[in-house]
């Protein structure tokens, strides 16, 4: 995937919707849709669930694509090496493990 904006554009075009038609469905004007698709404006987190329903794509898939794009852009903007993704994966596993152990201790 090139970017979350590219994903939106590809899915919109697959359905043969104009930016105006898609904008009406999601609650944005066509110029905002254009900016989202070209990456100069970010898609709103608050509209991810609605996007999932409009495209009929599992919410977890949409959320994963959105946050992967966000994380990749931050890593690129801050000149991080590719190792940052492995470190992040390890960190998530640590957090998940820590949280599951704490949940088991609660009485």
Order of alpha helices (4+ residues) and beta strands (2+ residues): alpha-alpha-alpha-alpha-alpha-alpha
